[in-house]
Amino acid sequence: MQVGIAIELPTLLLILMMRGQRRREHQRRIQGMDRIDPATGLLNAPVFAERLTRMTARAKRLQHRGAVLLVEIVNIEQLRRAFGARSAEELPLRVAGRLLATAREIDDVGRLSPVRFGMLIEGPLTAAEAASIGPRVVARCLMPFRDKPAQWVARVRVAQASGAQRNVGGRRSAGPPGRAPHDGCPGQQAGRVHAADGVLAVGPGHSGWILASLASRTHLSTSEAM
């Protein structure tokens, strides 16, 4: 009797320990579900907005340049008509993968709506590095998929805001040069806005517009990537 108990007790303790571990893992997964998009595993909109606020404060404190991107799929209805509803459901998942592949380990990627994503690119970035991010995202999304027809691609619009660093004299440095300015941007006072190559580059001080746009369902006011 005692021998049997001595043999069974360690086994019972091991089973209870494994059950407790699985229960804790399950609880952690449940707690994390309110912070991620279940379809893609990306950050959801509230968490993305929280990370954006932190990154903006950090860039201001350290006086370096970071970048915020809103990426919107614009051809999902064309894909639905040409290839069916299943393709329209699959395309955002493929775009999520492309954005993750473009981002670095220190960057954040979130899904803000069924067809809109956000990227937080941590600084310090040079003006040239910040200016190159949007066009690189557009080009990456336009790359064909190996298992899909050539017409099965993601066409996106990108709106980008860069927080500018301060120079020695304490004045903020200008945004990326070489793009024709427009009068303003949606939902914000007039500022330096540049549009080219499917990318809307918003000048310094417009992270508030990006934050306000996270919940917006209106289309981004950019030229469409062809």
C-alpha positions in Angstrom: 0.0 0.0 0.0 2.7 2.5 1.1 4.8 1.4 -1.9 2.0 2.1 -4.3 1.4 5.6 -2.7 5.1 6.3 -3.0 5.0 5.5 -6.7 1.8 7.2 -7.5 2.3 10.5 -5.6 5.2 11.9 -7.7 3.2 11.0 -10.8 0.1 12.8 -9.5 2.1 15.8 -8.5 3.7 16.0 -12.0 0.2 15.8 -13.6 -1.1 18.6 -11.4 2.0 20.7 -12.1 1.5 20.3 -15.9 -2.2 21.1 -15.7 -1.4 24.3 -13.7 1.2 25.3 -16.3 -1.3 24.8 -19.2 -3.9 26.7 -17.3 -1.5 29.7 -16.8 -0.5 29.6 -20.4 -4.1 29.6 -21.4 -4.8 32.6 -19.2 -1.9 34.5 -20.7 -3.2 33.8 -24.2 -6.7 35.0 -23.2 -5.2 38.2 -21.6 -3.1 38.8 -24.8 -6.1 38.5 -27.1 -7.3 42.0 -26.2 -4.0 43.4 -27.4 -3.6 41.7 -30.8 -5.5 41.2 -34.0 -6.5 37.6 -33.9 -6.3 37.1 -37.7 -2.8 38.4 -38.2 -1.2 38.4 -34.7 -0.4 42.1 -35.2 -1.0 44.8 -32.6 -4.6 46.1 -32.5 -5.6 49.7 -32.9 -5.7 50.7 -29.2 -2.3 49.1 -28.4 -0.8 50.7 -31.6 -2.1 54.1 -30.5 -0.5 53.5 -27.1 2.8 52.6 -28.6 2.7 55.6 -30.9 2.2 58.0 -27.9 5.2 56.4 -26.2 7.4 56.5 -29.3 6.5 60.2 -29.9 7.4 61.1 -26.3 10.7 59.1 -26.6 11.7 60.7 -29.8 11.0 64.2 -28.3 13.0 63.3 -25.2 16.0 61.9 -27.1 15.6 64.5 -29.9 15.9 61.9 -32.7 13.7 61.2 -35.7 11.3 58.3 -35.9 8.6 57.5 -38.5 4.9 56.5 -38.4 3.2 54.9 -41.4 -0.4 54.2 -42.2 -0.7 51.6 -45.0 -4.1 51.1 -46.7 -5.0 48.4 -49.2 -6.8 50.0 -52.2 -7.5 47.2 -54.6 -9.3 44.7 -52.4 -12.6 45.1 -54.2 -10.9 44.6 -57.6 -9.3 41.4 -56.3 -12.7 40.2 -55.0 -14.3 40.7 -58.4 -11.5 39.0 -60.2 -10.6 36.2 -57.9 -13.5 35.8 -55.4 -14.2 36.5 -51.8 -11.6 34.1 -50.4 -8.8 36.1 -52.1 -10.2 39.3 -50.6 -10.0 37.7 -47.2 -6.5 36.4 -47.8 -4.9 39.6 -49.2 -4.8 41.5 -45.8 -3.0 38.5 -44.3 -0.4 38.5 -47.0 0.1 42.3 -46.6 0.6 41.8 -42.9 3.3 39.3 -43.7 5.0 41.8 -46.1 4.9 44.6 -43.5 6.4 42.3 -40.8 9.2 41.4 -43.3 9.9 45.0 -43.9 9.9 46.1 -40.2 12.9 45.6 -37.9 12.7 43.8 -34.6 12.5 47.1 -32.7 9.6 48.4 -34.9 5.9 47.8 -34.3 3.2 46.8 -36.8 -0.5 46.9 -36.1 -3.8 46.2 -37.9 -6.0 49.2 -37.5 -9.0 48.1 -39.6 -9.8 45.3 -42.1 -7.7 47.1 -44.8 -5.5 49.5 -42.9 -2.3 48.9 -41.1 0.2 51.0 -39.1 4.0 50.8 -38.7 6.1 52.5 -36.0 9.7 52.9 -37.1 12.0 53.6 -34.2 14.7 56.2 -34.4 17.2 57.5 -34.7 16.8 57.8 -38.4 18.4 60.1 -40.9 16.3 62.2 -43.2 17.2 59.9 -46.1 16.4 56.7 -44.1 13.0 58.2 -43.1 12.2 59.2 -46.6 13.0 55.8 -48.0 10.6 53.8 -45.8 7.3 54.6 -47.5 8.4 53.8 -51.1 10.1 50.6 -49.8 6.8 49.5 -48.3 4.9 50.3 -51.5 7.4 48.3 -53.6 7.4 45.4 -51.2 3.6 45.1 -51.2 3.6 45.2 -55.1 5.9 42.3 -55.3 4.1 39.2 -56.8 3.4 36.1 -54.8 4.9 32.9 -56.0 1.7 30.9 -55.6 -0.6 33.5 -57.2 -1.2 34.9 -60.7 0.7 38.0 -61.7 -2.4 40.2 -61.2 -2.8 39.0 -57.7 -0.8 41.8 -55.9 -1.5 44.3 -53.1 -1.8 47.9 -54.2 -1.4 50.2 -51.2 -1.4 53.9 -50.2 1.0 55.0 -47.5 0.8 58.1 -45.3 3.9 58.8 -43.4 4.8 61.2 -40.6 8.4 61.7 -39.4 9.3 63.4 -36.1 12.2 65.7 -36.9 15.3 65.9 -34.7 16.6 69.2 -33.4 19.8 70.7 -34.7 22.5 72.4 -32.6 20.7 75.7 -32.6 17.5 74.1 -31.1 15.4 74.5 -34.3 13.7 71.4 -35.8 15.3 70.1 -39.0 13.2 70.1 -42.1 11.5 67.0 -43.5 12.7 65.1 -46.5 13.5 67.5 -49.4 12.8 67.2 -53.1 9.0 66.7 -53.0 6.4 69.3 -54.0 4.5 70.7 -51.1 0.7 70.7 -50.8 -1.4 73.0 -48.7 -2.3 70.7 -45.9 -3.4 67.2 -44.7 -6.8 65.7 -43.7 -8.0 66.6 -40.2 -5.0 68.9 -39.4 -4.0 72.5 -39.9 -2.0 73.3 -43.0 1.6 71.9 -42.8 4.3 70.5 -45.0 2.9 67.6 -46.9 4.6 65.8 -49.8 3.0 63.2 -52.1 4.9 61.0 -54.5 5.2 57.3 -55.4 2.0 56.4 -53.6 3.4 57.9 -50.3 2.1 60.9 -48.4 4.9 62.3 -46.3 3.7 64.6 -43.5 6.2 67.0 -42.0 7.2 67.5 -38.4 4.6 67.9 -35.7 1.8 65.9 -37.4 1.9 62.7 -35.3 -1.3 64.0 -33.8 -3.0 63.7 -37.2 -1.7 60.1 -37.5 -3.1 59.3 -34.0 -6.5 60.9 -34.9 -6.5 58.9 -38.2 -6.2 55.5 -36.5 -9.9 55.1 -36.0 -10.9 56.9 -39.2 -12.5 54.8 -41.9 -11.9 57.4 -44.6 -9.4 56.7 -47.3 -5.9 58.1 -47.1 -5.5 61.2 -49.3 -2.5 60.0 -51.3 -1.8 59.1 -54.8 -2.5 55.5 -55.6 0.5 53.1 -56.0 0.4 51.8 -59.6 
